[in-house]
Amino acid sequence: MDGKAIRTISTRTLIRNNIRNYSMFIMLALIMLVFGVLCGIKDSQNFWINFTPRNFTNIVFQYSYVLILAVGMVQCIIILGIDLSVGSVCAFIGIISATIYNTNIGMPMTLLISIVMGLGIGAFQGLWIAYAKLPAFIVTLAGMLLFRGLTYLVSGVTPVSLKDTGYSLLATGTVDEMLGVGKIWNMYPVAIIAAIVLLLVFYAAEIAGRQAKIANDFEVSPRVLFAGKLIFISLLVLALAERFARYRGLPVVVVVLGTTVFIFHFILNNTVLGRFIYAVGGNSRSAKLSGINSEFITFIVFCIMGILAGLASVISTGYMNSALPSAGNLFEMDAIAACYIGGVSAAGGIGTVIGVIVGGLVMSAINNGMLLMSLGQDWQYIVKAAILLLAVFYDVYTRRKAGLG
């Protein structure tokens, strides 16, 4: 860069600024290892069960809709809101969408109608929260009761069975199966190809971003650490792709989840709307004085939450292969837990989509491990409660230590 010295961030500062993000990956690996050991103690043949291709794919199938909900929930919590209604909304939209699908309307139209219904519900609740100035907790608690009641009313407390497996392809199908691609060298190739393409795009974006920072005299990480980051992420992506490729190929829901994560990660980090969301969450009064329409931003966030609830309802219904009136139970709790474990601050204004996804995967790994050990629902609730308390305690403790609250 014309001989200009590159300003680099010290290793200590870099570690301090990113310790929580990378500690989540370490925690995820440790959790899977611990449950592998525990399963191995119970049955020596089961030590590697946590790491089998089938188990990795099943985790994605089982918890993808919670991760999608968490992407919306993180934005609600950033602006100091919350949405307790998403589980009931998923059940309500699931019943309607299954009924619509059974009329031979087709899956694309069913998905579109479900998302539009979610948008409408999000807008309805957003109006009360943003413009009527009612607390989000109260509005969405009322929504939780309202849409659960409507679900029972519409369904007659009777499950709606799907007429064929077309609905479930989004939730449990794979791209390889849909394209009719067979195995090559004992692996389904689409996952590997997608991983390589994704990594090439990622490298280009990271290198371009680093060069832009250098050109504008911003501090950047040392080259060794920058290269280490690229290698670390590459190994994670390729390892996950290899697990998918060994079983049934690239799950369709991974494409849906990946697209959702990319869109909202980009919005929060690279758009005016994203900056406004963080500003409203950091200090809504200051944001208002700065000319930001905080009511409209709040309204938009709850509309986004509704859209993602509509998408999650289709995926959860497809996974169960029927629409159950009791579906969606505690979805909101799992999404909220994923947010706090993933680094979202209880004080608002802090949180990332990537962090929340890793937090959701931590919860998924814990749930999956307990299922593999045949632990009852009682122990699952106890463990989730303990983890949520520890995550919030860690957030409050680190903020106090930093003098932020």
N, C-alpha and C positions, 0 to 999 in steps of 0.2 A: 504493500500500500504506500508507494512512493517513499519508502524508507522510514515511514512513521512508526514509532514504537507502539506495540500493542499493549494496551492496559489490561492486565489480567487480575482476576479476583483471587485472593489468597485461598489456599486449600481449606484452611480452618473456617473462613467465612462461608465458603461454598458448602462445606459439610453442615455447618450450623443452619444455613438457610434451607437446606434440603433434607435434613436428618429425618423429619417426620415422613416425607414422601417415600424415601428409600427404606425406612424402617418398616413400612407397610409391606413391601415386597419380601423383606426378611421374615416378618411375622407370618406371612402367608405360607412361605416355604417351611418354616418351623412347625406351623400348625399341621400341615399335611404330613410332615415327618413324624411328629408326635403321635398322630392318629394311626400312622402306619405301624409304629412301634407297638401301640396299644392293641391294634388289631392282630399284630404278630404274636403278642403275648397270649391273646385269646386263642389264636389258631396260627401256628407257624407258617401255614400256607398263604396267609392273608397279609403278610408284611407289605407286599408291593401292590395291594389292591387299590390303594389311594392313587397310585401313579399309572394305572392301566389306561390305555386309550379309551376303553368303554366308560370308565369312571369319569374321565375328563369331559367326554361328550355329554354324559348324563348330567353332570353338574351344570353345564351350559343350558341344557334343556330344562332342568328343574328350576333354575333361579334367574333365567334371563329376564323375565318380566319384572322381577324385583329390581334388577339393575336398571332397567328402563325407567321405572318409577323413581329410582334414586336420582337419575339425571334431572328430572323435574323437581324433586324434593329439595335438592341442593340449592336451587335457585330461590325456592320459597324461604328456606332457612337463611340464606345470605341476606335477604331483605327483612329478616326478623319475623317471618311468617311461618306458617306450617299448614299442611293439608292432611287432616285426619280422615278424609272421606274417600281416599283413593281406592281402598279395598272394596267399599260398597259400590263405588262408581264402576269398578272393574266387573263386579258381579252383575250390576244392572245392564251395562252395555253388552256384557257377554251373553245374557239372556236374549236381548234384542237382536244382536248380530247373528246368533245361532238360528234364531227364528227366521231372520231375513235370508240367511244363507240357504236354508231349507226350501225356499221358494224358487231355487234355481237362478238366483240373480247373479251368481258368480262371486268368486273370492275377491277380485280387485274392487268391485263395487261394495261388497260387504266391508272390506277394510276401510274404504273411503268413508262410508256412512258411519262406521264406528269412530273414526277420528273426528269427523264433524260433530258427532254427538258429544264426544269428549270436549271439544272446543266450546260447544254450547254450554255444557255444565261448568267448565272452567270460567267462562265469561259470566255466567250467572253468579257464581260465588265471588268472582273477582269484583263485580259491581258492588256487592254488599261490603266487601273488605276495603276496596280502594275509595269508593265514593260515599258510601253510607257510614264509613269509619268504624265499622264493627270489627272487633278482634278476630283475626284469622282463626284462632283456636275455637271460638264460639261458632262462627259461620260454618267451618268445615266439620265441627262436631255435629251440628244440625244436619249438614249434608250427609254425614255418615249414617245418621238415623233415617233421614228422608229417603235416600237411595236404597238402603237396605229394605225399607218398607215397600218402596215401589217395586223392588225386585221380587219380593214375596207376592205382591199384588198381581204383577204382570205374569209371573210364572205359575201362580197358584201353588207355590211351594213344590213344584214338580220339575225335575231336571228336563232340559231340552237336549235330546240326542241329535247328533249331526248325521245327515243323510249319507255322507261318504267321507273318505279320508282327505279330500281336497282342502278342507278347512285347516287340517292339522299340519299340512306341509310347511307352513310358515314357522310353526313351533317345533316340529320334530323331524322335518325333512332335511336332506342335505343337497347341496348344489350338484355334487357328483351324480347322485341318484336321479335328480331331475334332468340333468343333461345326458344321462345314460353313459357316463364315463366309467370305464372299468379300471381295475388295478394295473399299475405299472410298477414293476419291481416290488410287488407286495404292498403297494401304497396307492391310495386314491390321490391323483396328482393336483387337483384344484386347490387344495389347502396350501400346498407347497408353492405353487405358482403365485397364488394370491399373496402369500407371505413375502416372497421375493419382490413382487411389484410394490407392495406396501412399504417395504424397507427402502427400496430405491427412491420412492417419493419422499419418505422420511429423511433420508440422507440429504437429498437435494434441498429440502426445506430447512433442515438444521444448518447446513453449510451456508446457504443463502442468508439465513438469519444472523449467523455469526459474522459473515462478511459485512452485512449492513450495520451491525453494532460497531465493528472495528472502524468502518468508514465514518461513522458519526461519533467516534471517540468515546464509546461506551466501554465499560469493563466487560471482559469475557472470561470464561474459564480457561485455564491452561490447556494447551493442545493435548497433553497426555490424558487429562481428565475428560476432555471433550471426546477423545477417541475411545476412552474407557466406557463412557456413557453410551456411545453408539454400539460398541461391542456388547455391552450388557443387555441393552434393549433388543439387539439382533438375536442374541442367544435365547431370550425369553420368547420372542415371536416365533422363531424357527422351531423351538422345542414344543410350543403349543401347536403349531401347524403339523409337526410330525405326529403328535398324539391324535389329532383329528384324522390325519391321513391314514393312520394304522387301523382305524375302526370303520367308519362309514363315509368319511370324507368331510368336507367343510359344511358345518350346519348352516342352514339358511338364516337361522336366528342370529348367528354370529355376524352375518353381513348386515342384518337389520340393526343389531346392537352397535356394531362398529360405525355404521353410517350415522346413527343417532348421537353417539359419543363425539364423532368428528364434528358434526354440525354445531352442537352446543358448546363444545370446547372452543371452536372457532368463534362463535358468537360472544362468549364470555371474555375471550382474550384478545380479539381482533376487531371488535365492532363498537360503535358508539353505544348501542343498546347494552352491551356487556359492561362497559365502563359506568353507565348509568345505574345498572343493577348493583354493582359494587358500591357506588357512591351512595345510593339510597340505603343500602344495608349498613354502610359505615357510619353515616350520620344523616338521617333523612331531613333534619332541619337545615343543615348546611347545604345539602343537595338542593333543597327547595329554594334557598336564598341564592344559590348559584344558577338558578333558572331551569332546573330539571323538574319536569312534571312528574313528581314522585307518585301521584295517584295513578297516572297512566302507566308508569313502569310497573307498579304493583299489579294493575289489571292485566298487563301483558304477561307477567310471570305466572299468574294463575290460569291464564288461557293456555300457556305452554304446558303447565301441569296437567290440564284437562286433555290436551292433545296426546300427551304421552300416556295418560291413563287409558285413553281409548285404544292406543296401540298395544299397551300391556294387556288389556282385557282380551283382545283377539289372541294374543300369544298364550296367555294362561288358559283360555278356553280350549284352544287347539291342543295344548299339552295334555289337558285332562280328557280331550276328545268328547266333551259334552259340556253344556252350560249348567252349572249347579247353582241353585239359589243361595247356598251357603258359601259359595266361592269368594275369594278375596279376604278371607279371615286373617287379620293381622298383617296384611300386605303393607299397610302404612307403617306399622312398627318396624318391620324389616327394612323398609326404605329409609326411615329416620335413623335407625341404628347404623346402616351403611354410611350415611352422611357423617355422623359424628365419629365413627371409627375411621373414616377416610379423611379426617382433618378439618371438617367444617366447624367453625367457631360458634358456640352458643351465644356469643355477643353480636353475631352478625358481621357481614362485610368480608368474611374470609371463607374460602372454600373453592375447590376445583372439581371439574367433572372427572378427571383422571383419578384423583385421590378418592373420590366417592366410589368409582368402579372398583378400585383395589380394596376399599373398605367392604364393598358388597361381596367381593370374592372371598375376603376373610370370613365374613359371616356364612357364605355358602360352603366354604371348606369345613367350617365348624359343624354346620348342620349335616353335611354329608358324612363327616367323620363319625358323628354321633349315631347317624342312621346305620352306618356300616358296623358299628359296635352294638347295634340293637338296643340303644338307650331309649327310654320312654320319653314321651312328650314333656313330662314333668321336669326331667333333667335338662332337656333342651331349653325350656323357659328359664330355668335357673341360670344356666350358662350364659344365655343371651343377656339376661338382666345384669349379671356381673360384668360382662364385657362392655355393655353400654355405660354403666356407671364409671368404670375405669377410664373409658374414652373421654367422657365429659370432664371427669376429675383431672385428667391429664391436660385437657384444653384450659381449664380454669387455672390450674397450677402454673402452667407455662406462661399464661398471660399475666398472672400476678407477679411472677418472677421477672418478667420483662417490663413491669410497671405499666401494663396496659389496662389493668382493671382489678 
